[in-house]
């Protein structure tokens, strides 16, 4: 994979909520094939903010059927890019954008009658809108049920679009809004998801035996709660699809500290292959991750989130070994085949060769 950004104009900026901007990018005709996307994929955006290059990945909230490229960016406390997008970015500005990536989807099958269930929290709704809209339009026999968690009614992102979809597909699309900081008369819809609420959902609203695929997008704790519940109910792994937008940094730091103690003083001869070129670097085993070391040595490598989620920095281990702190962005078969997330991979061998071109 090569690092290739295209300069795109910001065509439109709309506010979905007080702290969430919907950015529409102008993709010219000569780049339409490059930027062709599948529902649920994301774009990596790059901008210079206060003299610093900042990259972030954001899910496309438009459907491929719309012929539009929209991303939703929710402002988070201390977030460089999200603050910039919500407070500084203007229509007509230019952003550098990588072509769409991501595997948070299942293929469309217009002949099938399938039942889908989605769980989303906060800005985790952005890929869901793309997924739901595309399946409902392209699979006329399929159904979708969405369980969406927010703090208050005023923080519900893309609510107008969701309600429009519900009105259009009244017999095939249901939405259940859960609010954590605003009380309503139905206790079931107050507060976060819990095992008890999942019990109610699958006893009263959904028949777990009749669901073909589950989509989950939100914080790590919510994803694990739903995934573990479904696994205990004997739902097959291939039916469960999830995407994180945050990970537990404390757990990563503890694991990294343990590795540093175990391999202290040992050296690794690292070779990084990308774009047909190779770079040799000496580094300590058990210390820094492959991506950061290579970038610090002037390598031009693909990356975005640096959090083990997006898989933009994926490469293959040709020789040697690593310890991956997190591997959410990879499928089990990719890990078996030797692929790693270089932003999470710490060398644990005397020699390590990683190839970004395979």
N, C-alpha and C positions, 0 to 999 in steps of 0.2 A: 504494500500500500504506500503510495506516495502522498506527501503533504501538498495538497493543491487547493488553494483558496481562490474564489472568484469574487470580484468586486460587484456588489449588487446595490442598487438604489433602494432606499426605504420608500415604498410607495404610499403607505398609509399607517397611521398609528391611532388606535382606538383604545379607550379605557373600558375594560370589562368590569373592573371594580376599582376602588380608590387606589389600590396598590398593585394592579395587574394590567400591563399594556399588551395589546394584541398588535403585533408588528406584521404588516404585509410587505413582502419583498417583491421587487419587480425583476422577474426572471425573463431576460430577452429571448426572442425566438431561437437564436443560435445556441442557447444554453438549455433549452427545454428538455432535450434528451438527456443531458448530463444531470439535470435536476429532477428527472422523473422519480417519483417516490411511491412507496407502498404505505397504506394506512398504518399508523403507529410508529413510523420512523421519525428521526430527529435530524436537526441541522446543527453543525458546529459553527458558531459565530466568533469572529475575532475583531477586536477594536483596540486602539491605543487610548488608554484612560490614565490621565495624569502622568503621561510619559512612560507608562507601563503597558506591555502587550498583555491583553487578557483574552482568554478563550473560554467559552462556555457552550454546552450543548443544551438545546431546547427542543422539545417535541413539536412537530407540526400538528396544529389543531385543525387544519383544513383537510378535506378529503381529496384524494387524487382526482375524483370526479369533478371537483370545483375548478380545476385548472388555476389554482391559487396556491401561494406559498405563505402560510401564516404561522407564526409561532406565538405562544403566550408566555410572557415573562413576568413572574410575580416578584415584586421587590421583597428582598429578605434583609434582615438586619445585618449590616456589615458587608453585604454583597456588592462587590465592585461593579460587576456587569449589570446586575439587576437594578441597582440604583441608577446607573448611567442610562439604561434603557427606559426607565420610567421618568427620569427627571431631566435628562440632557438631550437624548436622541430626538431628532426632528425629522419630519417628512422631507425627503430630498437628500438626506445624508447618505453616505455610503458605508456599508458594512462588508467585511470580507467573510465569505461563507464557503464552507466545504460542501460537496454534494451530499445528499441524504444517506444516512446509515441507520442501522438498527434492525433487530429481529423480533420486535414486540408485535407480532401479528400472526394470523393464520391465513392461508390462501383463501381467496374468494371462490365459492362454488355455487353458481347461480341455480343449479339443479337440486341442491340439497335443502332439506328442511332441518335447520339446526337451531338449538337453543343456547344462547350465550348469557353469561352473568359477568358483570363488571363491578369491582370494588375500587373506588378512588377516594383520595383525600386531598383537599386543597388544589394545588396546581397539577396534581396527578390526573386531573380531568382532561388536560390538553390532548394527550394521545388518544384518550378514550373517545372524545368527540369525533376524531378522525376515523377511528375504528368503527364506532357505532353507526355513524352516518354512512360509511361505505358499505357495511354489511347489510343494513336495512334497505339501501337503495339497490344493491346488486344481488341480494338473495331474497326475493319476494316472499318466500315461505318461512324465513327465519325470524326468531324473536330475540329481544335483548331486555335484560333487567339490570338496572344500574342502582347501586347503593353508594351514595356520595356523601362524604363527611366533611363538614366545614365548621368554623367557629360560630358564625352568625349568618343570617339570610343575606346580609349586605356583602358578605365575602364570597358568595357563590360565583365562581368564575364561569363565564360562558352560559349563564343561566338563560338568556334570551334564545340562544341557539338550541339549548337542550329542550326548552319548552316548545319551540317550533318543531323540533323533531318528534316530541311526544304528541303534539297535535296532528302532525302529518301521518304518524304511524300509530294511531291510538290503540289498535288491536295487537300491535307487535312490540311496543316499547313502553316500559314502565320505569319510573324514577322514584327512588326513596331518598329523601334528604334527611341527613342526621346533623344536628347542630350541637356543638359542645359547650357554647357559652351563651346560649339563648334558649330559655325554657318554652316548651309548647305543651299543649294539652294531652298529647299522646306520649307517654313515658318511653315507649320503645324507640322513638325518634330523637330522644334527648341523650347527649353524651356520646362517647367514643364507641367503636365496635368492641364487642366482648364475646367470649365463648357463649354466654347466655343469649346474646342477640343473634349470633350465628345459628344457635339451636332454633330460635324462633323463625329465622329466615328460611331455614331448610326444612322446617316442619309445616310452616304456614304459607310461605310465599313461593318457594322453589322446591321442586322434587329433584333431589340430588342425583337420582338415577336417570333423569331426563335431560341433564345439562351436558352439552357436548364440549364446551370450552369455557374456561374462567380467565378473566383478565384482572390483574391487580396492579395498581400504581399508587405509590405514596411512600411514606416513611418506612424505615426498616422494621420497626416493631409491628406495624399494621400488616405488612406483607407476611412476616413470619406467623402472626396470629392466624391469618386466613389460610396460608399454605399448610401449616401444621394441622389445622382443623380438617381441611380437605384430604390430606394424606391419611389421617386417622379414619376418615370415612371411606378409605380405599379408592379415592379418585386417582386415576393414573397420572403420573408425572407429566406425560405429554399433553394432558388436557389443561395444565395449569401454566399460565404465562404471566410473568411479572416484570416490572421495571421499577427500580429504586430511584429516588431523587436525593438520597442522602444515606450515609453510612456512619457507624459508630467509630469515630476517630480514636477514642480511648482504647478500644480493643486492639486496633491496629498498632498503636504506640507500644502497648504492653508486649505484643508479639515481637515487634521490632527490637525492643530492648533485650528480650530473651535471646534473640538471634545474635545480637551484637556481643553479648557475653559469651555465647558458645563458640563463636568463630573469631574472637579477638586476636588480631595480629596476623591472621592468614590472608594471603593475597590471591586475587583472582585475575587471570588474564582474560579480559572481556573483548570479544570481537562482535561488532554490530554491523550487519549487512543491510543496506537500504538503497534502493534505486540503482542497484548494480555495483555500488561502491561499498568498501569495507573500512571500518575504523577500529584500531586496536587501542585499548585503554587498560591501564593497571588500576585496580581498585581493591578495597578491603572486602573480604567475604563477610556476609552477615551485616553489612553496614547500610549503604544507600541502595535505592532501587535502580534498576538498569536504565530506565528512562531519564531520571534526573541526572545521573552520571554522564550519560551520552549527551544530553542537552548542555550540560555544563562544559562539555568538551567541543561545543560548537556543531553538534550533529543537528541536522534538520529532519526531525522525525514527526510523524503524526501523533497528536494527542489532543485531548479536550478536557475531560472532567478531572483527571488524575485521582479519581476516587474509586476505581475498580468497578465502575458501573457501565460506562458507555462502550468499551472495547475498541475505541479509536486507535489505541496504542498496541493492539494485538500483534504478536510476532511468534515465531516458532523457534523452540530450542533445538538446535542442530547437534550440539554437544554440550555436556555438562548438566548442572542441576541448579534449580532455584527453589526458594520457598515463597509461595504467593500468600500475601497477607489477606487478600480478598480475591474472589474470582467470579463475582456475580455476573460480569459481562460476558462470560463464556459458557457454552453448552458443555455438558459432561463429555460428549464425544470429542469436542475440540481439545479439552484438557488431556484426554487419553491420547490424542494424536500429537501432543507435545506443544500445543499453543499456550501462550502465557499473556497476561496483561503486564506489560513492562513497567507500568507505573506502580505495580504492586509486587514486583518480583525482585527478591534479594538473592544475589549469588551465594551458593553454598558448595562450590567446587573450585578446584585450582584453575580450571579452564572453562570458559563459557562462550558459546557461539550462538547468537540469536539472529534470525533472519526475518526482516519485515517484508521481504519480497515473495515469500512462499504463500 
